[in-house]
Amino acid sequence: MYYQIFKRFAWEGISLYEVISTTNEFTVLVEDHVVDKAFSAIKRLH
């Protein structure tokens, strides 16, 4: 799952600020100006 998200972000040119992963949760921190772009990239995953 992580691979698909990271690959999509790379294709979109979205830099990750930090990644936090726990047993039940996955959090990706990005800069403010790319938040909408990151959400759109995630929503396009199948």
ZAMARGU-4260 file (C-alpha; in steps of 0.2 Angstrom, whole numbers, plus 5000, padded with zeros to 4 digits):
<rodrens>
0) 5000/5000/5000 | 5014/5012/5005 | 5022/5009/4988 | 5007/5015/4978 | 5005/5031/4988
5) 5024/5035/4987 | 5024/5031/4969 | 5009/5043/4965 | 5017/5057/4976 | 5033/5055/4966
10) 5024/5056/4949 | 5015/5071/4955 | 5030/5080/4961 | 5024/5080/4979 | 5038/5080/4992
15) 5034/5072/5009 | 5039/5082/5025 | 5037/5067/5036 | 5028/5050/5037 | 5021/5042/5053
20) 5015/5025/5053 | 5007/5015/5067 | 4997/4999/5068 | 4981/5007/5065 | 4985/5023/5056
25) 4996/5031/5042 | 5000/5049/5042 | 5009/5059/5028 | 5014/5077/5031 | 5016/5088/5017
30) 5019/5107/5014 | 5003/5118/5015 | 5004/5123/4997 | 5003/5105/4991 | 4989/5098/5003
35) 4975/5099/4990 | 4987/5091/4977 | 4991/5077/4989 | 4973/5073/4993 | 4969/5073/4975
40) 4983/5060/4971 | 4977/5049/4985 | 4959/5050/4979 | 4964/5044/4962 | 4972/5028/4969
45) 4962/5012/4965
</rodrens>
